[in-house]
Amino acid sequence: MYIIGGGKIICFEPHWISNMASYLLDGEKQSEFIQLGVLQKLFESDTQRNGKDGNIGMKIPIYLSELGVKNIECRVSDKVNFLDSNMHHNDKNDLYQSLKEEGIAGDPGDKQQFVERLIARGLTYDNALAQYEAELRFFNIFHVYSSFVYAPNMKITFGDIVC
């Protein structure tokens, strides 16, 4: 791989915490199925523990600037998934299945194992238990007949390569 001066660079990267803040399930309080504070602690702990940074999208402009990229601009993906309880069943089922495959409202599984994994990742027992309960609630209330709006908020950063 080589870099040519005068070229462009573009990055599409996630920002998990803004992604998680962009869920709306009609008739439900978001704070009861998305624990933003706990998730932020978990994401930060994971970055420190294993280098996996799901919030890297917000850091890319800084990294590109440090590498000498010029004229850096940033955008947020405007893609929004809308599971409409009034849409045709086949279309609704296809979108619902796609969202489930993405991991939306996944089954948290065995409570003890789930809590132990989160404790190993840096959460307290109480926070891990609250996260389990929130994810179990989301799993139980989200279904094909839900009205659900979800914006992934991918961060798009681009700039000019100057050599």
Biotite code that builds the C-alpha atoms (Angstrom):
import biotite.structure as struc

atoms = struc.array([
    struc.Atom([0.000, 0.000, 0.000], chain_id="A", res_id=1, res_name="MET", atom_name="CA", element="C"),
    struc.Atom([1.221, 3.488, -0.730], chain_id="A", res_id=2, res_name="TYR", atom_name="CA", element="C"),
    struc.Atom([-0.090, 7.010, -0.307], chain_id="A", res_id=3, res_name="ILE", atom_name="CA", element="C"),
    struc.Atom([-0.291, 9.534, -3.107], chain_id="A", res_id=4, res_name="ILE", atom_name="CA", element="C"),
    struc.Atom([-0.200, 13.243, -2.293], chain_id="A", res_id=5, res_name="GLY", atom_name="CA", element="C"),
    struc.Atom([-3.323, 15.077, -3.363], chain_id="A", res_id=6, res_name="GLY", atom_name="CA", element="C"),
    struc.Atom([-5.529, 12.061, -2.687], chain_id="A", res_id=7, res_name="GLY", atom_name="CA", element="C"),
    struc.Atom([-8.421, 11.758, -0.271], chain_id="A", res_id=8, res_name="LYS", atom_name="CA", element="C"),
    struc.Atom([-8.937, 9.618, 2.797], chain_id="A", res_id=9, res_name="ILE", atom_name="CA", element="C"),
    struc.Atom([-12.330, 8.686, 4.196], chain_id="A", res_id=10, res_name="ILE", atom_name="CA", element="C"),
    struc.Atom([-13.208, 6.732, 7.325], chain_id="A", res_id=11, res_name="CYS", atom_name="CA", element="C"),
    struc.Atom([-16.565, 5.308, 8.416], chain_id="A", res_id=12, res_name="PHE", atom_name="CA", element="C"),
    struc.Atom([-16.368, 4.435, 12.090], chain_id="A", res_id=13, res_name="GLU", atom_name="CA", element="C"),
    struc.Atom([-18.814, 3.828, 14.944], chain_id="A", res_id=14, res_name="PRO", atom_name="CA", element="C"),
    struc.Atom([-19.454, 5.763, 18.088], chain_id="A", res_id=15, res_name="HIS", atom_name="CA", element="C"),
    struc.Atom([-21.230, 3.191, 20.215], chain_id="A", res_id=16, res_name="TRP", atom_name="CA", element="C"),
    struc.Atom([-22.492, 5.488, 22.948], chain_id="A", res_id=17, res_name="ILE", atom_name="CA", element="C"),
    struc.Atom([-24.205, 7.899, 20.528], chain_id="A", res_id=18, res_name="SER", atom_name="CA", element="C"),
    struc.Atom([-25.554, 4.855, 18.708], chain_id="A", res_id=19, res_name="ASN", atom_name="CA", element="C"),
    struc.Atom([-27.079, 3.510, 21.920], chain_id="A", res_id=20, res_name="MET", atom_name="CA", element="C"),
    struc.Atom([-28.558, 6.926, 22.715], chain_id="A", res_id=21, res_name="ALA", atom_name="CA", element="C"),
    struc.Atom([-30.394, 6.842, 19.383], chain_id="A", res_id=22, res_name="SER", atom_name="CA", element="C"),
    struc.Atom([-32.948, 4.125, 20.120], chain_id="A", res_id=23, res_name="TYR", atom_name="CA", element="C"),
    struc.Atom([-36.646, 4.854, 20.518], chain_id="A", res_id=24, res_name="LEU", atom_name="CA", element="C"),
    struc.Atom([-39.165, 2.130, 21.261], chain_id="A", res_id=25, res_name="LEU", atom_name="CA", element="C"),
    struc.Atom([-42.674, 3.570, 21.212], chain_id="A", res_id=26, res_name="ASP", atom_name="CA", element="C"),
    struc.Atom([-44.363, 3.518, 24.599], chain_id="A", res_id=27, res_name="GLY", atom_name="CA", element="C"),
    struc.Atom([-41.213, 2.644, 26.543], chain_id="A", res_id=28, res_name="GLU", atom_name="CA", element="C"),
    struc.Atom([-38.832, 4.705, 28.669], chain_id="A", res_id=29, res_name="LYS", atom_name="CA", element="C"),
    struc.Atom([-35.415, 4.505, 27.037], chain_id="A", res_id=30, res_name="GLN", atom_name="CA", element="C"),
    struc.Atom([-33.649, 4.524, 30.406], chain_id="A", res_id=31, res_name="SER", atom_name="CA", element="C"),
    struc.Atom([-35.336, 1.227, 31.289], chain_id="A", res_id=32, res_name="GLU", atom_name="CA", element="C"),
    struc.Atom([-33.742, -0.708, 28.427], chain_id="A", res_id=33, res_name="PHE", atom_name="CA", element="C"),
    struc.Atom([-30.622, 1.336, 27.575], chain_id="A", res_id=34, res_name="ILE", atom_name="CA", element="C"),
    struc.Atom([-28.266, 2.111, 30.486], chain_id="A", res_id=35, res_name="GLN", atom_name="CA", element="C"),
    struc.Atom([-26.093, 4.831, 28.921], chain_id="A", res_id=36, res_name="LEU", atom_name="CA", element="C"),
    struc.Atom([-23.899, 5.478, 31.962], chain_id="A", res_id=37, res_name="GLY", atom_name="CA", element="C"),
    struc.Atom([-23.164, 1.798, 32.514], chain_id="A", res_id=38, res_name="VAL", atom_name="CA", element="C"),
    struc.Atom([-22.523, 1.247, 28.804], chain_id="A", res_id=39, res_name="LEU", atom_name="CA", element="C"),
    struc.Atom([-20.116, 4.198, 28.638], chain_id="A", res_id=40, res_name="GLN", atom_name="CA", element="C"),
    struc.Atom([-18.122, 2.781, 31.566], chain_id="A", res_id=41, res_name="LYS", atom_name="CA", element="C"),
    struc.Atom([-18.108, -0.634, 29.902], chain_id="A", res_id=42, res_name="LEU", atom_name="CA", element="C"),
    struc.Atom([-16.957, 0.746, 26.531], chain_id="A", res_id=43, res_name="PHE", atom_name="CA", element="C"),
    struc.Atom([-14.168, 2.778, 28.177], chain_id="A", res_id=44, res_name="GLU", atom_name="CA", element="C"),
    struc.Atom([-13.068, -0.224, 30.238], chain_id="A", res_id=45, res_name="SER", atom_name="CA", element="C"),
    struc.Atom([-12.969, -2.409, 27.109], chain_id="A", res_id=46, res_name="ASP", atom_name="CA", element="C"),
    struc.Atom([-10.760, 0.139, 25.344], chain_id="A", res_id=47, res_name="THR", atom_name="CA", element="C"),
    struc.Atom([-8.303, 0.110, 28.248], chain_id="A", res_id=48, res_name="GLN", atom_name="CA", element="C"),
    struc.Atom([-8.428, -3.668, 28.637], chain_id="A", res_id=49, res_name="ARG", atom_name="CA", element="C"),
    struc.Atom([-8.160, -4.884, 25.038], chain_id="A", res_id=50, res_name="ASN", atom_name="CA", element="C"),
    struc.Atom([-7.754, -1.851, 22.773], chain_id="A", res_id=51, res_name="GLY", atom_name="CA", element="C"),
    struc.Atom([-11.141, -2.348, 21.104], chain_id="A", res_id=52, res_name="LYS", atom_name="CA", element="C"),
    struc.Atom([-12.565, 1.159, 20.859], chain_id="A", res_id=53, res_name="ASP", atom_name="CA", element="C"),
    struc.Atom([-16.173, 1.297, 19.721], chain_id="A", res_id=54, res_name="GLY", atom_name="CA", element="C"),
    struc.Atom([-16.154, 5.051, 20.251], chain_id="A", res_id=55, res_name="ASN", atom_name="CA", element="C"),
    struc.Atom([-13.281, 5.623, 17.834], chain_id="A", res_id=56, res_name="ILE", atom_name="CA", element="C"),
    struc.Atom([-15.462, 7.495, 15.348], chain_id="A", res_id=57, res_name="GLY", atom_name="CA", element="C"),
    struc.Atom([-15.227, 10.678, 17.398], chain_id="A", res_id=58, res_name="MET", atom_name="CA", element="C"),
    struc.Atom([-11.427, 10.381, 17.660], chain_id="A", res_id=59, res_name="LYS", atom_name="CA", element="C"),
    struc.Atom([-10.661, 9.891, 13.954], chain_id="A", res_id=60, res_name="ILE", atom_name="CA", element="C"),
    struc.Atom([-10.483, 13.631, 13.121], chain_id="A", res_id=61, res_name="PRO", atom_name="CA", element="C"),
    struc.Atom([-7.794, 14.086, 15.777], chain_id="A", res_id=62, res_name="ILE", atom_name="CA", element="C"),
    struc.Atom([-5.856, 11.036, 14.581], chain_id="A", res_id=63, res_name="TYR", atom_name="CA", element="C"),
    struc.Atom([-5.988, 12.166, 10.952], chain_id="A", res_id=64, res_name="LEU", atom_name="CA", element="C"),
    struc.Atom([-4.799, 15.642, 11.921], chain_id="A", res_id=65, res_name="SER", atom_name="CA", element="C"),
    struc.Atom([-1.871, 14.137, 13.842], chain_id="A", res_id=66, res_name="GLU", atom_name="CA", element="C"),
    struc.Atom([-0.983, 12.180, 10.673], chain_id="A", res_id=67, res_name="LEU", atom_name="CA", element="C"),
    struc.Atom([-0.872, 15.378, 8.620], chain_id="A", res_id=68, res_name="GLY", atom_name="CA", element="C"),
    struc.Atom([-4.197, 15.079, 6.821], chain_id="A", res_id=69, res_name="VAL", atom_name="CA", element="C"),
    struc.Atom([-5.563, 18.519, 5.879], chain_id="A", res_id=70, res_name="LYS", atom_name="CA", element="C"),
    struc.Atom([-9.029, 19.982, 5.314], chain_id="A", res_id=71, res_name="ASN", atom_name="CA", element="C"),
    struc.Atom([-10.599, 17.440, 7.637], chain_id="A", res_id=72, res_name="ILE", atom_name="CA", element="C"),
    struc.Atom([-14.379, 17.367, 7.695], chain_id="A", res_id=73, res_name="GLU", atom_name="CA", element="C"),
    struc.Atom([-16.808, 15.191, 9.613], chain_id="A", res_id=74, res_name="CYS", atom_name="CA", element="C"),
    struc.Atom([-20.357, 14.067, 9.049], chain_id="A", res_id=75, res_name="ARG", atom_name="CA", element="C"),
    struc.Atom([-22.788, 11.733, 10.732], chain_id="A", res_id=76, res_name="VAL", atom_name="CA", element="C"),
    struc.Atom([-24.624, 9.112, 8.731], chain_id="A", res_id=77, res_name="SER", atom_name="CA", element="C"),
    struc.Atom([-28.240, 10.107, 8.263], chain_id="A", res_id=78, res_name="ASP", atom_name="CA", element="C"),
    struc.Atom([-29.417, 6.496, 7.991], chain_id="A", res_id=79, res_name="LYS", atom_name="CA", element="C"),
    struc.Atom([-32.346, 5.803, 10.299], chain_id="A", res_id=80, res_name="VAL", atom_name="CA", element="C"),
    struc.Atom([-34.047, 2.427, 10.601], chain_id="A", res_id=81, res_name="ASN", atom_name="CA", element="C"),
    struc.Atom([-37.770, 2.708, 11.272], chain_id="A", res_id=82, res_name="PHE", atom_name="CA", element="C"),
    struc.Atom([-39.669, -0.419, 12.188], chain_id="A", res_id=83, res_name="LEU", atom_name="CA", element="C"),
    struc.Atom([-43.217, 0.817, 11.643], chain_id="A", res_id=84, res_name="ASP", atom_name="CA", element="C"),
    struc.Atom([-45.930, -1.182, 13.367], chain_id="A", res_id=85, res_name="SER", atom_name="CA", element="C"),
    struc.Atom([-48.241, -0.131, 10.506], chain_id="A", res_id=86, res_name="ASN", atom_name="CA", element="C"),
    struc.Atom([-46.078, -1.327, 7.605], chain_id="A", res_id=87, res_name="MET", atom_name="CA", element="C"),
    struc.Atom([-46.828, -4.370, 5.439], chain_id="A", res_id=88, res_name="HIS", atom_name="CA", element="C"),
    struc.Atom([-46.050, -7.605, 7.313], chain_id="A", res_id=89, res_name="HIS", atom_name="CA", element="C"),
    struc.Atom([-43.407, -8.980, 4.909], chain_id="A", res_id=90, res_name="ASN", atom_name="CA", element="C"),
    struc.Atom([-41.450, -5.705, 4.834], chain_id="A", res_id=91, res_name="ASP", atom_name="CA", element="C"),
    struc.Atom([-41.797, -5.332, 8.595], chain_id="A", res_id=92, res_name="LYS", atom_name="CA", element="C"),
    struc.Atom([-40.618, -8.894, 9.210], chain_id="A", res_id=93, res_name="ASN", atom_name="CA", element="C"),
    struc.Atom([-37.593, -8.422, 6.918], chain_id="A", res_id=94, res_name="ASP", atom_name="CA", element="C"),
    struc.Atom([-36.522, -5.244, 8.759], chain_id="A", res_id=95, res_name="LEU", atom_name="CA", element="C"),
    struc.Atom([-37.188, -6.827, 12.152], chain_id="A", res_id=96, res_name="TYR", atom_name="CA", element="C"),
    struc.Atom([-35.022, -9.841, 11.283], chain_id="A", res_id=97, res_name="GLN", atom_name="CA", element="C"),
    struc.Atom([-32.289, -7.536, 9.975], chain_id="A", res_id=98, res_name="SER", atom_name="CA", element="C"),
    struc.Atom([-32.312, -5.534, 13.220], chain_id="A", res_id=99, res_name="LEU", atom_name="CA", element="C"),
    struc.Atom([-32.181, -8.726, 15.287], chain_id="A", res_id=100, res_name="LYS", atom_name="CA", element="C"),
    struc.Atom([-29.210, -9.964, 13.216], chain_id="A", res_id=101, res_name="GLU", atom_name="CA", element="C"),
    struc.Atom([-27.481, -6.634, 13.957], chain_id="A", res_id=102, res_name="GLU", atom_name="CA", element="C"),
    struc.Atom([-27.818, -7.443, 17.643], chain_id="A", res_id=103, res_name="GLY", atom_name="CA", element="C"),
    struc.Atom([-30.752, -5.197, 18.499], chain_id="A", res_id=104, res_name="ILE", atom_name="CA", element="C"),
    struc.Atom([-32.565, -6.518, 21.584], chain_id="A", res_id=105, res_name="ALA", atom_name="CA", element="C"),
    struc.Atom([-30.539, -9.715, 21.731], chain_id="A", res_id=106, res_name="GLY", atom_name="CA", element="C"),
    struc.Atom([-31.200, -12.373, 24.338], chain_id="A", res_id=107, res_name="ASP", atom_name="CA", element="C"),
    struc.Atom([-28.755, -11.742, 27.202], chain_id="A", res_id=108, res_name="PRO", atom_name="CA", element="C"),
    struc.Atom([-28.819, -15.442, 28.058], chain_id="A", res_id=109, res_name="GLY", atom_name="CA", element="C"),
    struc.Atom([-27.961, -16.918, 31.420], chain_id="A", res_id=110, res_name="ASP", atom_name="CA", element="C"),
    struc.Atom([-28.090, -14.264, 34.142], chain_id="A", res_id=111, res_name="LYS", atom_name="CA", element="C"),
    struc.Atom([-25.140, -15.511, 36.188], chain_id="A", res_id=112, res_name="GLN", atom_name="CA", element="C"),
    struc.Atom([-22.852, -15.923, 33.175], chain_id="A", res_id=113, res_name="GLN", atom_name="CA", element="C"),
    struc.Atom([-23.869, -12.527, 31.783], chain_id="A", res_id=114, res_name="PHE", atom_name="CA", element="C"),
    struc.Atom([-23.211, -10.745, 35.092], chain_id="A", res_id=115, res_name="VAL", atom_name="CA", element="C"),
    struc.Atom([-19.876, -12.545, 35.581], chain_id="A", res_id=116, res_name="GLU", atom_name="CA", element="C"),
    struc.Atom([-18.720, -11.539, 32.077], chain_id="A", res_id=117, res_name="ARG", atom_name="CA", element="C"),
    struc.Atom([-19.547, -7.877, 32.756], chain_id="A", res_id=118, res_name="LEU", atom_name="CA", element="C"),
    struc.Atom([-17.767, -7.953, 36.111], chain_id="A", res_id=119, res_name="ILE", atom_name="CA", element="C"),
    struc.Atom([-14.714, -9.401, 34.341], chain_id="A", res_id=120, res_name="ALA", atom_name="CA", element="C"),
    struc.Atom([-14.950, -6.462, 31.930], chain_id="A", res_id=121, res_name="ARG", atom_name="CA", element="C"),
    struc.Atom([-14.838, -3.943, 34.796], chain_id="A", res_id=122, res_name="GLY", atom_name="CA", element="C"),
    struc.Atom([-18.390, -3.363, 36.026], chain_id="A", res_id=123, res_name="LEU", atom_name="CA", element="C"),
    struc.Atom([-19.522, -3.632, 39.620], chain_id="A", res_id=124, res_name="THR", atom_name="CA", element="C"),
    struc.Atom([-21.987, -6.380, 40.499], chain_id="A", res_id=125, res_name="TYR", atom_name="CA", element="C"),
    struc.Atom([-24.830, -3.840, 40.812], chain_id="A", res_id=126, res_name="ASP", atom_name="CA", element="C"),
    struc.Atom([-24.057, -2.247, 37.440], chain_id="A", res_id=127, res_name="ASN", atom_name="CA", element="C"),
    struc.Atom([-23.707, -5.647, 35.772], chain_id="A", res_id=128, res_name="ALA", atom_name="CA", element="C"),
    struc.Atom([-27.028, -6.777, 37.224], chain_id="A", res_id=129, res_name="LEU", atom_name="CA", element="C"),
    struc.Atom([-28.740, -3.541, 36.113], chain_id="A", res_id=130, res_name="ALA", atom_name="CA", element="C"),
    struc.Atom([-27.321, -4.040, 32.616], chain_id="A", res_id=131, res_name="GLN", atom_name="CA", element="C"),
    struc.Atom([-28.597, -7.618, 32.517], chain_id="A", res_id=132, res_name="TYR", atom_name="CA", element="C"),
    struc.Atom([-32.063, -6.488, 33.598], chain_id="A", res_id=133, res_name="GLU", atom_name="CA", element="C"),
    struc.Atom([-32.102, -3.685, 31.006], chain_id="A", res_id=134, res_name="ALA", atom_name="CA", element="C"),
    struc.Atom([-31.048, -6.030, 28.197], chain_id="A", res_id=135, res_name="GLU", atom_name="CA", element="C"),
    struc.Atom([-33.561, -8.669, 29.286], chain_id="A", res_id=136, res_name="LEU", atom_name="CA", element="C"),
    struc.Atom([-36.299, -6.023, 29.324], chain_id="A", res_id=137, res_name="ARG", atom_name="CA", element="C"),
    struc.Atom([-35.363, -4.870, 25.807], chain_id="A", res_id=138, res_name="PHE", atom_name="CA", element="C"),
    struc.Atom([-35.336, -8.479, 24.608], chain_id="A", res_id=139, res_name="PHE", atom_name="CA", element="C"),
    struc.Atom([-38.810, -9.045, 26.078], chain_id="A", res_id=140, res_name="ASN", atom_name="CA", element="C"),
    struc.Atom([-40.496, -5.848, 24.849], chain_id="A", res_id=141, res_name="ILE", atom_name="CA", element="C"),
    struc.Atom([-39.058, -5.636, 21.328], chain_id="A", res_id=142, res_name="PHE", atom_name="CA", element="C"),
    struc.Atom([-41.034, -7.634, 18.780], chain_id="A", res_id=143, res_name="HIS", atom_name="CA", element="C"),
    struc.Atom([-42.050, -7.563, 15.122], chain_id="A", res_id=144, res_name="VAL", atom_name="CA", element="C"),
    struc.Atom([-45.111, -5.430, 15.971], chain_id="A", res_id=145, res_name="TYR", atom_name="CA", element="C"),
    struc.Atom([-43.076, -2.754, 17.774], chain_id="A", res_id=146, res_name="SER", atom_name="CA", element="C"),
    struc.Atom([-42.655, 0.772, 16.496], chain_id="A", res_id=147, res_name="SER", atom_name="CA", element="C"),
    struc.Atom([-38.905, 1.297, 16.772], chain_id="A", res_id=148, res_name="PHE", atom_name="CA", element="C"),
    struc.Atom([-36.582, 4.014, 15.492], chain_id="A", res_id=149, res_name="VAL", atom_name="CA", element="C"),
    struc.Atom([-32.821, 3.467, 15.470], chain_id="A", res_id=150, res_name="TYR", atom_name="CA", element="C"),
    struc.Atom([-30.085, 5.711, 14.090], chain_id="A", res_id=151, res_name="ALA", atom_name="CA", element="C"),
    struc.Atom([-26.645, 4.028, 13.993], chain_id="A", res_id=152, res_name="PRO", atom_name="CA", element="C"),
    struc.Atom([-24.864, 7.426, 13.797], chain_id="A", res_id=153, res_name="ASN", atom_name="CA", element="C"),
    struc.Atom([-21.773, 6.243, 11.940], chain_id="A", res_id=154, res_name="MET", atom_name="CA", element="C"),
    struc.Atom([-19.113, 8.955, 11.966], chain_id="A", res_id=155, res_name="LYS", atom_name="CA", element="C"),
    struc.Atom([-17.784, 9.823, 8.514], chain_id="A", res_id=156, res_name="ILE", atom_name="CA", element="C"),
    struc.Atom([-14.465, 11.670, 8.485], chain_id="A", res_id=157, res_name="THR", atom_name="CA", element="C"),
    struc.Atom([-12.544, 12.699, 5.389], chain_id="A", res_id=158, res_name="PHE", atom_name="CA", element="C"),
    struc.Atom([-9.686, 14.911, 4.341], chain_id="A", res_id=159, res_name="GLY", atom_name="CA", element="C"),
    struc.Atom([-6.867, 15.589, 1.901], chain_id="A", res_id=160, res_name="ASP", atom_name="CA", element="C"),
    struc.Atom([-3.572, 13.707, 1.834], chain_id="A", res_id=161, res_name="ILE", atom_name="CA", element="C"),
    struc.Atom([-0.672, 16.144, 1.640], chain_id="A", res_id=162, res_name="VAL", atom_name="CA", element="C"),
    struc.Atom([2.807, 14.662, 1.147], chain_id="A", res_id=163, res_name="CYS", atom_name="CA", element="C"),
])
